[in-house]
Amino acid sequence: MSEQSLVNGEGRPSLLRRILLGMAALLAGNVASTLTAMASSMVLARHLGVADYGRYSLVFLYASLFQGLASFGLDDILTRELSRGRRSAERLLGNAVLLRLLFSVVAICLCVVAAHWGEQDRAVAWAAVLAVLPLLVSALYVPLWSVLAARMEYPLREAIVVGSRVGELALLVAFAVAGAGFLALVGVTALAQTVPLGLTLWRMRGRVRLDLRWDRPTARDLLVQAAPLGVASVVALVYGRVDGVLLARLAGYEAVGLYSAAYKFLNLALTLPYVVNAAVFPVMARIEEDRLTVQVVFQRTFDYLTLLALPLAVGTTVLAPSLVALVYGRGFEGAAEPLRVLLWAAGFMFATRTCRQLLVAGGAQTAHLALLVGGAVANILLNLWWIPAWGIVGAAWATLCAEALMLAGSYWVVRKRLGLQLQWGFAVRAAGATAAMALTSAASAPLGPWISVAVGGGAYLAGAVVFGLWPRETRALLESVGIRAGAS
């Protein structure tokens, strides 16, 4: 198998079809994976209660803070380099694995120090160490997923992820039924991280080769390119997780439990931009060769994420109490109000993540890092200001305001550094359809939340037709994009 075929595969179909198939696979896989994770949260929350669920969530907040250090931006750089096909794929993969193992050891050591220094609850401290150990396992299989991403073979990768989530859920249910406590459930969750390793090695056997010989020029080049993105990954995780850690310090474990319950719905919503951006990332990486295609993809990505984000926020505003009661049951009613705020923040996140992904694809990692540092500082300061006054609702508003600032900064950098810009007509028309949804939902509120949202959703669909949000030229446009990109 040649190095180019390792990345591209044989008989490569049109770019359009690969993007759409990849997007469909990512959407199906991520929805299934996130719903399975929600089911795990449902089991844990009902079994542990609010306070212990908060402790469990805090443990994995600690672990996730060090996950960025363990990956250190290598995954996106590896995917980008494999997509370009300019260097030895086997050598790139092997050195990426070795570097990830090295960074994982460092991350685990730092987590041990941080957890035992910063956490007074010894059970939480030891559980955090247990939760971070699977970083060594992920260092072995996650680089192999970059091959699948570069090939746009997303169905296989998503099947592995979903299978792993299902295995984790089965273990959690079994141990919860057996009456396992907080620490045992953390251990079960950590143990379940070995499942994707086995599935990945099984499905990728014979399809790729790893050259595990240390190659200093290759490793150095990967590190130089990944360093800004790696620091950005750490900062991004601090940015996205600091509210939970600060809540534990300022408001206690119960507040963490309620806020984590609300945040799970946000994670489900963020499946959409993750799927779309991951599917188009290999196309965005060609910005130097085909700027026109990237401009079209950027505009369409923004348009259709806006089309999804606005009704999602309105619907959640109406349904928040019912959704929380359905998933978490009694005791979690306080999660409804921050959920409303967080789903409006999701609208900003949809657009911000597209801009950030575009900066990475265009090689502007340093600008990406600067934006994340600014957003993290703003988020920390707002949380320190608003959590003491308003608790978990203050933390949610801090997230929303920080994301609004991030979007403004990210788009400005995309325009200045990459020379790309958006047309706003589609978003304005989508806002008009959303206003129709909000008015009809409010008018039908006496009928109950679910009926109200259904009526509002119908109004949104009607508004989408009236405002021309189902573009008749979409298929022809995408086909022309595929032809241009394929010819570049």
N, C-alpha and C positions, 0 to 999 in steps of 0.2 A: 504494500500500500504506500503510495507516494505521500510526501508531506502535505501537498496541496489537497489531495483527496482525503487525508486525515481530517482536514478542517471542513472542506466543502462537500465531501461525499461524491459518489459517482452519479452521473445522470442528473445534474442539478436542475430542478424545475425553475420556472420563472420566479423572479424576486417577489412579485405580487402574491403568488400563490403561497410561497414560503412564509411571507409575513402574515398573511391571513390565517394559514394553518397554525403557525406558531402562536398567534394571538389567541386563537380558539383553544388551543391546547393549554396555554398559560392560564387563560380565564377559567376553563373547566378545572384544571389542576389546582389553581389557587383558591377558587371558591370551595372546592371539595376539601382542600387542606385547611382552610380557615374555618369552615363549618365544623370540621372534625376537632379543631382546636377549641372552638366555641363549646362543642359538646364536652370536651375535657374540662373546660372551665365550669360548665354547669355541674358536672359531677363533683369537682373539687369544692366549689362554692357551697353547694348544698351539704356536702359531707363535713367540711371544715368549719363553716360559719364565717361571719364577716371578718373577725379579727385574725383568725388563723389563715384565712384565704389571703388577707393582707400580708401576713408574714411569708407565705408561700410566694406571692407575687413579688415581694421585695427581694427574696432570694434570687429570683431569675432576672430582676432588674440589675442586681449586682453582677450576675454572670454576663448579661448582655453588654454591660459597660466595658467589659474586657474582651468581648467578641470582636470589636473593631480593631483592637490591637493585634489579635491573633490573625486576622485576615489581612490587615494593613494595606487595603486597597489593591491587593494582588489579583483578586478575582476579575475585576473589571478590566484591568490592564491586560491580563492574560487573555480574556475574551476578545479584547480589541486587537491584540497582536495576532491571535489565531485567525481572526476574521480577515485580517490583511494578508495573511499567508506569506509573509516576507522572510520568515526565519524557521529554523528547525522546530517543528511542533513538539517532538519528543523531548528535546533538550529544554524547551520552555516549560513544559509540563513538569519534568523531573525537578528542575530548580525551583519552580513554584511550590511544589510539595515540600522540598527541603526548607525553604524559607518559611513556609507556614508552620512547619513543625517547630522551628526555632522560635518564632514569635509566639506560638501557643505556650511553650514552656515559660517564656517571660511573662505572658499574661496570667498564667496560673500562679506563678510566684507572687506577682503583684496583688492578685486577688486575695491570696492567703494573708498577706500583710494588711491590705486595706480592710478586709472583713473583720479581722481580729483587733485591729486598731480602732475602727470606727463604729463597730456594732456592740452594744452592751449585752444584748441577748446572745448568749453563747450558742444556743441551738441555731439561731439564724446565721451566725458567723460560720459554723461548721457546715451548715447546709449550703451556704454560698460556695464554699470550697468544693463540695461534692458536685454542685451544679456546673462548675466551670471545667471540671476534668474532661468532659467530652470534646473540648476544643482540640485535644490531641487526635481524636477520632476524625473529626471533620476536616482536619488538615490533610487527611489521606484521600477523601473522596470529593470534596468540593471542587478542587482543581479539575477533576475529570468532568464535572458539570460544565466547565467553561468550554470544553470541546463540543458538547451537545449544544450549548448556546451559540457558539460560532457557526456550527452547522445548521442552526435553527431547528434542531431535532428536539423540540420542546416536549412532545408527547411522552417520550421515554423518561426525561428528567422529571416531569410532573407525576408520572406514574410512580416513580421511586419516592417522591416526596409524600404523595398521598398514602402510599402503602406504609410508609414510616409513621405517619400520623395515626393511621388506623391501628397499627400495632401499639403505639403509645396509649391510645384511648382504651384499647382492650386491657392493657396492663393496669391502667389507673382504675378502671371499673372493677377489675378483679380484686385489687388491693383495697379499694374503698369498701367494697362489699365485705371483705374480710376484716374491716375495722382498723386499717392501717392509720397511723398518725401522721403528723406534719412531716417529720424527718424521713420516715419511710417513703412517703409519696414523692418527696424530692428525689430520693435515691432511685425510685422507679422511673421517674421522668428522665433522670440522667442516664440510666441504663438503656432506656429506649433509643437513645441517640446512636447506639451501635447498629440499629436496624438499617438505616440508610447506607452505612458502610457495606454491609453484606449484600444489599440489593444492588448497589452501584457496581461492586466488583463482579457480581454475578452477570449483570446485564452488559457490562463493558468488556468482559473477558474476550480477548482476541480482536477487539475493535481498535484499541489504541496501544501504543507502546510507551513506556516511561524510561527515560534515560536519567537514572538517579545519580549519575556522576556529577559532582560539584564542578560547575563551570563558572569561574569567577567573572568573566566579561558578561555572560548572560545574567547571572545573579545580580551583578552590580547594575546592569541596565534596567532590569525589572525593579530593583529597589529605587533607583533614581526616578523612574517614571511613576512608581507607586507611592513614593514618599508623600507628596502633597495630598494625594487621594487617601493614603493610609491615615495620616493625621486628620484629614477631613472625616474619615469614617469614625475615628475615636470621638472627634468633636460632635459629629452627627448623633452618635449614640448618647453622649452626654446631653446634647440638646433635646433629644427625644425622651430621655429617661429621668432627667434631673428632677422633674416635677414629682415623680413618685418617691424618689429618695428624700427630697425636701419635705414632702408630706409626712413621711415616717418620722422625721426629726421634729417637725413643727406641730403635727396634728395626731400622730399615733398610727398604729397598725390598722385600726378600723377604717380610718380615712383612706389609707392605701388600698384596702380591700374594695371600698366603694368606687374609688377612682379607677382602679384596675378593671373593675366590672364595666364601667363606662368606656374605658379605653379599648376593650376588646371589640366593641362595635366599630370604633374608629379603625382598628386594624383590619376588620372585615371590609370596610369601605375602601381602604387604601389598596386593597387587592386590585382594584380597577386601574389606577395609574401605574402600579407596578407591572401589571400584565402588558399594558400598552407600551410602556417605555422599554421594557425588556425585549419585546418583540421587534421594536424599530431601532434598537441600539446599534445592531450591526450596520444598518443603513446610515444612521447618524454618524458612525465612525468614518464614513466616506466623504465627509464634508469637504475635504481638500480636493477630491476628484470630481464631485458632483454636487455643488452647492445648491443648484436649482431644485434637485430632488429633496435635499434636506430641508429647504425652505417650505416646500409643499407638505412634507411629512410633519414638520413642526406645526404648521398652521392647522392641519387636519387633526393632529393629536390634541392640540389645545381646544379646538372647536368641539370635538366629540366628548372630551372629558368634561368640558363645561356643560354640555347637554345632559350629562349624567349627574354631575355634582349638585346642581341647583335643586332639582326635584328631590334628590336624596336628603338634602338639608331640610327642606320644607316638610317632607314626610316624617323625618325623625323628630322634628319639633312637635308634631302632633302625637306621634306614637311612642315617645320615649318612655313614659311610665308603663305602658302595656308591654313594650319590648323587654324592659328590665324585669318585670314580674314574670313574664313568660320564661325567660332564660334562667334567672337566678332565684326566684321565689321570694319568700318573706325575709325581711331584714335588710334587703338591698334597695329599698325604695329611694334612698338618698342618692343613688347613682343616676337618677333620671335627669336632674337639672344639669350637671356637668356634661351628660351625654348630648343634650340639645346644643350646648355651646361647641363641643368638640366636633360635631358633624358639620357645623358651619365652618369651623377651622379646616375641615377636610377639603372644602372647596378651594381654599388657598393652597393646601398641600398638593392637590391634583396638578395645579399649574406650576407650582414651585418645583416639584420633582421632575417635571418635564424639562424645565430650564436647567436644572442642575445636571440632569443626565446629558443634556446637549453640551454643556460645558465640558464634561468629562470626555464625551465623544470627540469634541473639538480640540482636546489637548490643553484646555484651560484649567488644569487642576489647581493651580495656585489661587486663581480667582475664586474657584469653587470653595477652597479652604477658607479664604478670607470671609466669604459670605457666611459660611457655617459658624466661624468664630464669632462674628458679629451677632448672628441669630442666637447662638448659645448664651452669649453675655446678656443680651436683651431678655431672653427667657429666664435666666437665673435671677436677674434683678427684679423682673416683674413677679416671679414666684415668691421671692423673699418679701416683696412689698404686699402682695395680695393674699397669700396663704394665711398669714396671721389674722387678716381682717375678714376674709370670706371663705377660708378653707378650701374644699375641693372645687367649688365653683370659681374661686379666684385662680386656682391652678389652671382650670380650663380656659378662662379668659386670657391668662398669660400665654397659653399655647396659641390661641387665636391671634392675638396681637403680634406675637413674635413671627408667626407664619405670614401675616400680612406684610410685615417689614421685609421678610425674606423674599417674598414674591416680587416686591418692588425692586429690591436690590438685584435679584437674579435676572430679571428681565432687562434691567438697565445694562448689566454686564454682557448678556447675550447680544444686545444691540451693538454695544461698543466694541466688543472683542471679536464677535463672529459675524457681524454685519447682517444678522437676521432680525426680522421684526414681524409683529402680528397685525392683522387686520381685525378690528373689533366689532364689525357689523353682526357677525354670527352670534357673539356673546350677548350683544344688546338685544337681539331678537329672542335668544334663549331666556334672558331675564324677563322679557314681556310674557312669554309662555309661563314662566315660573310665577309671575304675579297673578296670572289667571288661576293657577293651581292654588296659591295661597288664599285668594278671595273665595273660591268655591269650597275649599276645605273649611274655612272659617264659617261660611254660611251653613254648611251641613254638619257642623260640630255637634248639634243636639242629637244627631243620629248615632253617635258613638265614634271613637277614634278610627277604627278600621274602615267603617263605611265612609267616613269623612276623607280619609286618605285615598280610598278607591275613587270617590267622586272627583277629588282634586287631581288624581292621576289621569282620569279621563279628560279633564279640562286641559291638562298639560299636553296630552297627545293631540287634542284638537288645536291647541295653540301652536304646537309644533308644525302642524299642517298649514295653519293660517299664516304663520310667520316664515314658512319656507325652510324649516329646519331639517327636512328630509331631502337633501340635494339630489336632484335628478341626474346630475352628471357624475355622481360618485364613482360608479364602476368604470366609466371611461377614463376618469381622472386617474384612478389608481392603476389602471392598465397602462396608461401612458407613463406614469411614474415608474412602474416596473420595467417598461421597455427602456426608458432612459437610463435607469440605474444599471440595468443589465448590460447596457451597451458601453457603460463608462469604463 
